[in-house]
Amino acid sequence: MGQRITIKILDRKFTLEAESPEKEHDIRVAAENVDRKYLDYLKTFPGKTSDEILSFVALNSFIRIAELEKTIEEMRKGEDDLQARLRSYLGNIEKKL
């Protein structure tokens, strides 16, 4: 069981459980990022409701996650290709010995 922590997002307090000090740090950084993005969008889209702005924050975050997942998948494919090429290269060296 982790430690109970309290964070603030847009001046609202939330009590959560953090499984480790690292997770607590991640949660606190994420809360700060939500606040920062909210304020950025508030400046960009004056007159929008909090729900609309938070929807923009969520959408932006999930777009970024999708981009990162795509990058990770491309890197995994590249890693697989490199490993196959390395095995082939090492196999050729062994044949010559």
N, C-alpha and C positions, 0 to 999 in steps of 0.2 A: 504494500500500500504506500502511496506517495504522500506528499505534503500538500496541505490545503493552502492555496494562495489566493489573494484578492488582486484583481486587475481592474483598471478603469479603461473603458472605451467610450469616448464621447461623454465624459463625466458620469457615466453609469458604472456602478461597481458590479463585478461578477466574481463569484467565488468558484474556483476550479481546483482540481487536484493535479499536481505535477508529479510525475513518476520519479523524477530525478532532478538534480540541480540544472542539468543541461536542458531538460524539457521545460523547466521553469523559465530559464533564460529565453528559450525559443518562444514560449507563450508571451512573455513580456515584450519581446521584440516584435512579434506579430501584432500585438495590441497597439504598440506605438506606430507600426506601419499602417494599420487601419485608420488611426487618428490622422496621421499625416496625409494619407491618400484622400480621406474625407475632406480635409481642409483644402487640399489642392482642387478637388472637384467642386467644392463649394465656391471657390473663386472663379473657376472656369464656367460653372453653370449656376449663376445666381438665380434665385427664385425657385429652384427645384426643392422638393421636399426631402427630408432626411431619408425616407425610404427609397426615393429615387436615387439619391446620391450613394447610399449604401449599396444599392443594386449595381451602380457603376463600379464601386469598389470591388464588389464580389465578382462581377463580370471580368474586370481587368485582371484580378487575381487568377481566375480560372483560365483566362486566355494565356497568361504567362505560364501557368502550370502545364497547359497543353503544349505550348512551345518547348518547354523544358523536357517534357516526356518524349516529344519527337526528337529532340537533340540527343537524349539519352539512348533512344532506340537506334539512331544513326551511329552513335559511338559504339554501341554493342555490336552492330553489324561490322563496323570497321575493325573492332577488336577481334571478332571471329575471323575476318578475312586475314588479318595480320597473323593470328595464331596458325591458320591453315598454311599460309605462306612460309612461316617459320618452320612448321613441321616438315613441309616439303623440302625446304632448304637443308634442314638438318638430316633428312632422309637421304638427300643427294650426297651429302658429305660422308655419311656412313657407308654408302655404296662405294665411294671412292677409296675408302680405307680398306 
